[in-house]
């Protein structure tokens, strides 16, 4: 799947980062999500919106040109400790955003791995692990299109405690709600392209390791299966 493979194919690199604005709309399921339960499939079909699945877990999200997607592939020393890696990488992402906009220091983490402004979610994140290889992804809401999200997604079958049953309209926020001067996903991309990589390396410096050649086979096989499925 394109959102995973554009970073995963560089698994021989110690760290690979891609930051971009989606150029089309798609619904993306977490690895264990059931599309019939999480997605308004008729609305997607009527609008020609693809329903895709990522390798990592987490909830279902809508990607569209008002979002920014951050994908980081890296090699880390621990094969587990996902909660710690979520916390560290989310902290690096928030710190990088704060370099340009000091108000982003108000962002935090809630639930398993959401990035939040108060009790509103501004970014969903996921991890895919293959032993020492880690693929982190974040979908950041910049220009929130709540009508689109509400039309395409059902209320999730599983939700974090802090959501407390709230509908999408009361649960989600965009970066513009944190800092009104943030009006364009493109400016977020440009800022993160400048600040994220050095902050990420500094934050995880004790955990980053050289690529493990003995583990390349499993990652290459994953890419081959994905290519076959897309044919």
Residue frames as qw, qx, qy, qz and C-alpha x, y, z in Angstrom:
[[0.000, 0.886, 0.463, 0.000, 0.00, 0.00, 0.00],
 [0.437, 0.680, -0.026, 0.588, 1.39, 3.37, -1.06],
 [0.316, -0.868, 0.134, -0.359, 1.38, 5.06, 2.34],
 [0.820, -0.488, 0.283, 0.095, 3.52, 2.29, 3.86],
 [0.884, 0.171, 0.235, 0.365, 5.68, 1.22, 0.97],
 [0.365, 0.859, -0.065, 0.353, 7.06, 4.64, 0.03],
 [0.272, -0.792, 0.488, -0.246, 9.11, 4.49, 3.26],
 [0.880, -0.243, 0.403, -0.061, 9.37, 0.73, 3.78],
 [0.857, 0.481, 0.017, 0.184, 11.18, 0.28, 0.46],
 [0.269, 0.767, -0.409, 0.415, 14.10, 2.23, 1.97],
 [0.841, -0.533, -0.034, -0.085, 14.54, -0.27, 4.81],
 [0.828, 0.114, -0.158, 0.526, 18.30, -0.44, 4.16],
 [0.125, 0.629, -0.174, 0.747, 18.58, 3.13, 5.47],
 [0.271, -0.117, -0.718, 0.630, 18.98, 3.70, 9.21],
 [0.162, 0.570, 0.488, -0.641, 16.28, 6.41, 9.10],
 [0.110, 0.264, 0.600, 0.747, 13.95, 7.38, 6.26],
 [0.120, 0.516, 0.502, -0.683, 11.40, 10.19, 6.59],
 [0.078, 0.359, 0.607, 0.705, 8.62, 11.22, 4.21],
 [0.075, 0.510, 0.478, -0.712, 6.33, 14.19, 4.87],
 [0.019, 0.137, 0.613, 0.778, 3.61, 15.07, 2.39],
 [0.481, 0.246, 0.279, -0.794, 0.10, 16.34, 1.75],
 [0.482, 0.253, 0.832, 0.106, -2.16, 13.68, 0.18],
 [0.123, 0.209, -0.381, -0.892, -3.23, 14.67, -3.31],
 [0.514, -0.230, -0.610, -0.558, -6.45, 12.66, -3.19],
 [0.585, -0.370, 0.356, -0.628, -8.95, 11.50, -0.59],
 [0.617, 0.065, -0.782, -0.058, -8.80, 8.00, 0.87],
 [0.740, -0.542, 0.162, -0.363, -10.04, 6.14, 3.91],
 [0.451, 0.443, -0.747, 0.207, -7.24, 4.18, 5.58],
 [0.859, -0.429, -0.162, -0.226, -8.00, 1.29, 7.92],
 [0.306, -0.645, 0.682, -0.155, -5.70, 0.13, 10.68],
 [0.219, 0.297, -0.914, -0.172, -4.39, -3.39, 10.28],
 [0.006, 0.180, 0.955, -0.234, -7.16, -4.95, 12.40],
 [0.361, 0.287, 0.228, -0.857, -10.10, -2.70, 11.46],
 [0.351, 0.388, 0.843, 0.123, -13.27, -4.07, 9.85],
 [0.019, 0.053, 0.332, 0.942, -14.33, -1.81, 6.98],
 [0.301, -0.506, -0.698, -0.406, -18.00, -2.80, 7.31],
 [0.465, -0.667, -0.510, 0.279, -18.02, -1.54, 10.89],
 [0.409, -0.487, -0.060, 0.770, -15.75, 1.49, 10.68],
 [0.087, -0.182, 0.407, 0.891, -16.54, 2.99, 7.28],
 [0.570, 0.549, 0.322, -0.519, -19.58, 4.26, 5.42],
 [0.473, -0.084, 0.726, 0.492, -18.76, 2.12, 2.41],
 [0.380, 0.702, 0.584, 0.148, -21.69, 3.37, 0.36],
 [0.009, 0.969, 0.004, -0.248, -20.61, 6.99, 0.74],
 [0.377, -0.547, 0.580, 0.472, -17.07, 6.02, -0.28],
 [0.481, 0.232, 0.762, 0.366, -18.32, 4.10, -3.31],
 [0.272, 0.858, 0.434, -0.032, -20.65, 6.92, -4.35],
 [0.005, -0.963, 0.170, 0.208, -17.76, 9.41, -4.29],
 [0.812, 0.492, -0.247, 0.194, -15.14, 7.04, -5.74],
 [0.207, -0.791, 0.499, -0.288, -13.04, 7.20, -2.56],
 [0.698, 0.190, -0.686, 0.078, -10.74, 4.20, -2.08],
 [0.727, -0.613, 0.188, -0.244, -10.66, 2.29, 1.20],
 [0.577, 0.511, -0.592, 0.233, -7.10, 1.17, 1.93],
 [0.840, -0.535, -0.083, 0.021, -5.36, -0.63, 4.76],
 [0.141, 0.804, -0.530, 0.232, -2.03, 0.20, 6.39],
 [0.652, 0.133, -0.709, 0.233, 0.39, -2.22, 8.01],
 [0.108, 0.157, -0.621, 0.760, 0.24, -0.56, 11.42],
 [0.158, -0.516, -0.820, 0.192, -2.54, -0.65, 13.99],
 [0.036, 0.239, 0.175, -0.955, -4.68, 2.18, 15.29],
 [0.430, 0.555, 0.571, -0.425, -8.01, 3.48, 14.13],
 [0.486, 0.524, 0.553, 0.429, -9.45, 4.32, 10.74],
 [0.126, -0.600, -0.021, 0.790, -8.65, 7.77, 9.35],
 [0.547, 0.772, 0.315, 0.075, -9.56, 9.91, 6.37],
 [0.458, -0.335, 0.274, 0.776, -6.63, 11.30, 4.40],
 [0.374, 0.819, 0.404, 0.161, -7.32, 14.27, 2.15],
 [0.504, 0.520, -0.030, 0.689, -5.52, 17.42, 0.96],
 [0.299, -0.828, 0.071, -0.469, -6.19, 19.16, 4.29],
 [0.869, -0.479, 0.095, 0.077, -3.94, 16.70, 6.14],
 [0.225, 0.743, -0.629, 0.041, -0.22, 16.16, 6.50],
 [0.989, -0.114, -0.089, -0.015, 1.15, 12.63, 6.61],
 [0.071, -0.764, 0.632, -0.106, 4.41, 11.89, 8.40],
 [0.995, 0.009, -0.102, -0.021, 6.06, 8.50, 7.82],
 [0.074, -0.771, 0.623, -0.111, 9.31, 7.50, 9.52],
 [0.976, 0.026, -0.215, 0.022, 11.08, 4.19, 9.03],
 [0.003, -0.769, 0.572, -0.286, 13.99, 3.45, 11.34],
 [0.770, 0.005, -0.618, 0.161, 15.96, 0.74, 13.07],
 [0.410, -0.706, 0.271, -0.510, 15.78, 0.64, 16.87],
 [0.105, 0.411, -0.867, 0.263, 17.49, -1.43, 19.53],
 [0.396, 0.038, 0.779, -0.485, 14.34, -2.88, 21.16],
 [0.125, -0.153, -0.848, -0.491, 11.95, -5.21, 19.39],
 [0.239, -0.656, -0.716, 0.024, 9.16, -4.26, 21.79],
 [0.250, -0.458, -0.272, 0.809, 8.50, -1.18, 23.99],
 [0.190, 0.529, 0.553, 0.615, 6.05, 0.27, 21.48],
 [0.236, -0.892, -0.385, 0.021, 4.43, 2.56, 24.05],
 [0.468, -0.640, 0.105, 0.600, 7.80, 4.16, 24.78],
 [0.376, 0.053, 0.516, 0.768, 8.53, 4.61, 21.09],
 [0.023, 0.760, 0.561, 0.328, 5.12, 6.17, 20.53],
 [0.347, -0.876, -0.205, 0.265, 5.78, 8.63, 23.35],
 [0.491, -0.441, 0.285, 0.695, 9.27, 9.51, 22.13],
 [0.306, 0.239, 0.581, 0.715, 8.35, 9.99, 18.48],
 [0.071, -0.832, -0.513, -0.200, 5.19, 11.94, 19.26],
 [0.405, -0.793, -0.062, 0.450, 7.29, 14.17, 21.53],
 [0.440, -0.188, 0.429, 0.766, 9.76, 14.71, 18.68],
 [0.168, 0.541, 0.621, 0.541, 6.93, 15.63, 16.30],
 [0.225, -0.901, -0.369, 0.039, 5.41, 18.10, 18.76],
 [0.481, -0.619, 0.127, 0.608, 8.83, 19.62, 19.45],
 [0.390, 0.094, 0.531, 0.747, 9.48, 20.02, 15.72],
 [0.020, 0.747, 0.550, 0.373, 6.13, 21.78, 15.23],
 [0.381, -0.856, -0.230, 0.265, 6.92, 24.05, 18.17],
 [0.545, -0.193, 0.221, 0.785, 10.09, 25.27, 16.47],
 [0.112, 0.342, 0.452, 0.816, 7.92, 27.26, 14.06],
 [0.421, -0.573, -0.265, -0.651, 4.83, 27.84, 16.19],
 [0.045, 0.280, -0.730, 0.622, 5.30, 28.12, 19.95],
 [0.668, -0.135, 0.174, -0.711, 1.60, 27.44, 20.57],
 [0.814, 0.128, -0.531, -0.200, 2.21, 23.84, 19.49],
 [0.167, 0.289, -0.794, 0.509, 3.84, 23.29, 22.88],
 [0.574, -0.104, 0.365, -0.726, 0.25, 22.94, 24.14],
 [0.813, 0.143, -0.453, -0.338, -0.08, 19.66, 22.23],
 [0.411, -0.435, 0.753, -0.274, 0.21, 16.42, 24.16],
 [0.362, 0.084, -0.893, -0.253, -0.55, 12.70, 23.96],
 [0.604, -0.088, 0.459, -0.646, -3.71, 10.91, 25.05],
 [0.944, 0.180, -0.010, -0.276, -5.17, 7.45, 24.60],
 [0.923, -0.070, 0.205, 0.317, -2.64, 4.95, 23.32],
 [0.566, -0.101, 0.298, 0.762, -0.88, 7.32, 20.92],
 [0.230, 0.836, 0.415, 0.275, -3.11, 10.21, 19.80],
 [0.320, 0.010, -0.107, 0.941, -1.67, 13.71, 19.60],
 [0.140, -0.755, -0.639, -0.044, -4.19, 16.05, 21.19],
 [0.053, 0.364, -0.102, 0.924, -5.00, 19.68, 21.88],
 [0.516, -0.226, 0.367, -0.740, -6.73, 19.58, 25.24],
 [0.584, 0.057, 0.782, -0.211, -9.20, 16.74, 24.81],
 [0.704, 0.629, 0.068, -0.322, -9.44, 17.03, 21.03],
 [0.787, -0.068, 0.481, 0.381, -7.48, 14.83, 18.66],
 [0.278, 0.832, -0.219, -0.427, -5.33, 16.55, 16.05],
 [0.395, 0.536, -0.717, -0.206, -3.30, 13.55, 14.86],
 [0.958, -0.144, 0.174, -0.178, -3.67, 9.79, 14.81],
 [0.086, 0.677, -0.726, -0.084, -0.55, 7.65, 14.81],
 [0.987, 0.007, 0.024, -0.158, 0.34, 4.03, 14.16],
 [0.206, -0.639, 0.731, 0.124, 3.30, 1.67, 14.37],
 [0.952, 0.221, -0.178, -0.111, 4.28, -1.30, 12.27],
 [0.376, -0.685, 0.624, 0.003, 7.05, -3.47, 13.71],
 [0.931, 0.265, -0.250, 0.009, 9.21, -6.13, 12.08],
 [0.811, -0.204, -0.246, 0.491, 11.62, -7.07, 14.86],
 [0.426, -0.451, -0.098, 0.778, 14.06, -4.15, 15.06],
 [0.107, 0.232, 0.410, 0.875, 12.51, -2.23, 12.19],
 [0.058, 0.586, 0.592, -0.550, 9.90, 0.38, 13.11],
 [0.092, 0.374, 0.482, 0.787, 7.53, 2.24, 10.79],
 [0.024, -0.515, -0.523, 0.679, 5.77, 5.18, 12.45],
 [0.085, 0.426, 0.521, 0.734, 3.02, 7.13, 10.77],
 [0.016, 0.486, 0.489, -0.724, 1.01, 10.17, 11.77],
 [0.121, 0.577, 0.566, 0.576, -1.93, 11.75, 10.00],
 [0.179, -0.329, -0.335, 0.865, -2.12, 15.37, 11.15],
 [0.153, 0.795, 0.573, 0.125, -5.29, 17.39, 10.70],
 [0.284, -0.098, 0.021, 0.953, -4.43, 20.89, 9.53],
 [0.372, 0.008, -0.171, -0.912, -7.50, 22.16, 7.66],
 [0.259, 0.127, 0.913, -0.290, -10.21, 20.06, 9.32],
 [0.454, -0.037, -0.478, -0.751, -13.05, 19.04, 6.99],
 [0.328, -0.048, 0.799, -0.501, -15.41, 17.66, 9.61],
 [0.744, 0.317, 0.099, -0.579, -18.24, 17.15, 7.13],
 [0.617, 0.446, -0.623, -0.179, -16.06, 14.88, 5.01],
 [0.086, 0.263, -0.900, 0.338, -14.86, 12.87, 8.00],
 [0.485, 0.084, 0.588, -0.642, -18.38, 12.56, 9.40],
 [0.749, 0.376, -0.138, -0.527, -19.71, 11.40, 6.04],
 [0.628, 0.427, -0.645, -0.085, -17.09, 8.70, 5.45],
 [0.267, 0.187, -0.857, 0.398, -16.45, 7.29, 8.92],
 [0.637, -0.554, -0.471, -0.256, -18.81, 5.63, 11.32],
 [0.448, -0.757, 0.359, -0.313, -18.36, 6.07, 15.06],
 [0.349, 0.454, -0.816, 0.078, -15.41, 3.78, 15.87],
 [0.832, -0.282, -0.448, -0.166, -16.09, 0.40, 17.42],
 [0.718, -0.376, -0.293, 0.508, -13.19, 1.02, 19.82],
 [0.122, 0.862, 0.000, 0.492, -12.32, 4.42, 21.19],
 [0.402, 0.186, -0.557, 0.703, -9.90, 5.85, 23.77],
 [0.288, -0.567, -0.672, 0.379, -11.29, 6.63, 27.20],
 [0.126, -0.385, -0.118, 0.907, -10.79, 10.36, 26.75],
 [0.106, -0.184, -0.587, -0.781, -13.20, 10.42, 23.78],
 [0.212, 0.236, 0.686, -0.655, -16.18, 9.55, 26.03],
 [0.375, 0.517, 0.770, 0.004, -18.51, 8.76, 23.14],
 [0.133, 0.698, 0.007, -0.704, -18.19, 12.16, 21.50],
 [0.738, 0.604, 0.297, 0.053, -19.02, 12.41, 17.79],
 [0.682, 0.228, 0.155, 0.678, -16.32, 13.35, 15.30],
 [0.100, 0.798, 0.169, 0.570, -17.47, 16.98, 15.35],
 [0.490, -0.837, 0.092, -0.226, -16.78, 17.29, 19.10],
 [0.892, -0.337, 0.188, 0.236, -13.67, 15.11, 19.14],
 [0.729, 0.241, 0.220, 0.602, -11.43, 16.39, 16.31],
 [0.047, -0.934, 0.011, 0.354, -9.49, 19.61, 15.87],
 [0.738, 0.559, 0.006, 0.378, -7.00, 20.95, 13.34],
 [0.604, -0.127, -0.158, 0.771, -3.67, 22.64, 13.89],
 [0.038, 0.496, 0.193, 0.846, -5.38, 25.90, 12.97],
 [0.572, -0.710, -0.321, -0.255, -7.39, 25.58, 16.18],
 [0.748, -0.409, -0.158, 0.498, -4.11, 25.50, 18.11],
 [0.293, -0.434, 0.170, 0.834, -2.44, 28.33, 16.16],
 [0.491, 0.729, 0.377, -0.292, -4.74, 30.38, 13.88],
 [0.143, 0.768, -0.419, -0.463, -1.80, 31.47, 11.70],
 [0.277, -0.158, 0.910, 0.264, -1.47, 27.86, 10.47],
 [0.607, 0.454, 0.157, -0.634, -3.68, 27.87, 7.40],
 [0.683, 0.530, -0.411, -0.289, -1.91, 25.65, 4.88],
 [0.964, -0.181, 0.182, 0.068, -0.84, 21.99, 5.05],
 [0.727, 0.552, -0.117, 0.391, 2.02, 22.95, 2.75],
 [0.003, -0.792, 0.380, -0.479, 3.55, 25.28, 5.33],
 [0.790, -0.466, 0.343, -0.201, 3.39, 22.48, 7.91],
 [0.949, 0.219, 0.067, 0.218, 5.23, 20.18, 5.51],
 [0.456, 0.719, -0.232, 0.470, 7.91, 22.80, 4.88],
 [0.353, -0.744, 0.390, -0.411, 8.41, 23.39, 8.59],
 [0.902, -0.279, 0.318, -0.087, 8.63, 19.68, 9.42],
 [0.854, 0.435, -0.058, 0.278, 11.03, 19.07, 6.54],
 [0.210, 0.758, -0.362, 0.501, 13.34, 21.58, 8.20],
 [0.329, -0.595, 0.495, -0.541, 12.95, 20.65, 11.85],
 [0.920, -0.216, 0.049, -0.323, 11.73, 17.07, 12.27],
 [0.879, 0.251, -0.359, 0.189, 14.74, 14.96, 11.27],
 [0.305, 0.457, -0.558, 0.621, 17.27, 16.59, 13.63],
 [0.515, -0.397, 0.357, -0.671, 14.79, 16.62, 16.51],
 [0.958, -0.030, -0.127, -0.254, 13.89, 12.98, 15.86],
 [0.751, 0.305, -0.474, 0.342, 17.52, 11.85, 15.84],
 [0.020, 0.473, -0.515, 0.715, 18.26, 13.84, 18.99],
 [0.694, -0.311, 0.206, -0.615, 15.22, 12.44, 20.80],
 [0.987, -0.024, 0.048, -0.149, 15.88, 8.80, 19.87],
 [0.328, 0.739, -0.586, 0.060, 19.67, 8.90, 19.71],
 [0.322, -0.418, 0.808, -0.261, 20.03, 6.21, 22.36],
 [0.748, 0.176, 0.568, -0.294, 17.62, 3.87, 20.58],
 [0.680, 0.664, -0.168, -0.261, 18.63, 4.17, 16.93],
 [0.668, -0.342, 0.612, 0.249, 20.84, 1.37, 15.60],
 [0.105, 0.411, -0.674, -0.604, 22.38, 0.36, 12.30],
 [0.801, 0.174, -0.198, -0.538, 20.19, -1.62, 9.87],
 [0.605, -0.264, 0.746, -0.091, 20.11, -5.37, 10.55],
 [0.354, 0.378, -0.660, -0.544, 20.91, -7.09, 7.26],
 [0.000, -0.033, -0.998, 0.055, 19.71, -10.43, 8.62],
 [0.275, 0.493, 0.655, -0.502, 16.21, -8.93, 8.87],
 [0.203, 0.365, -0.356, -0.836, 16.05, -7.55, 5.32],
 [0.080, -0.081, -0.927, -0.356, 14.41, -10.71, 3.98],
 [0.031, 0.547, 0.784, -0.292, 11.19, -10.30, 5.96],
 [0.125, 0.661, 0.114, -0.731, 10.84, -6.68, 4.84],
 [0.123, 0.296, -0.659, -0.680, 11.55, -7.50, 1.20],
 [0.031, -0.271, -0.953, -0.133, 8.91, -10.26, 1.37],
 [0.097, 0.636, 0.545, -0.537, 6.41, -7.80, 2.81],
 [0.171, 0.568, -0.229, -0.772, 7.01, -5.42, -0.10],
 [0.084, 0.097, -0.867, -0.482, 6.70, -8.25, -2.62],
 [0.046, 0.456, 0.878, -0.138, 3.34, -9.33, -1.17],
 [0.139, 0.674, 0.274, -0.672, 2.08, -5.74, -1.29],
 [0.140, 0.422, -0.522, -0.728, 3.12, -5.44, -4.95],
 [0.040, -0.132, -0.954, -0.267, 1.31, -8.69, -5.83],
 [0.068, 0.574, 0.730, -0.365, -1.84, -7.52, -4.06],
 [0.146, 0.656, 0.033, -0.739, -1.84, -4.23, -6.00],
 [0.034, -0.174, 0.758, 0.628, -1.58, -5.96, -9.40]]
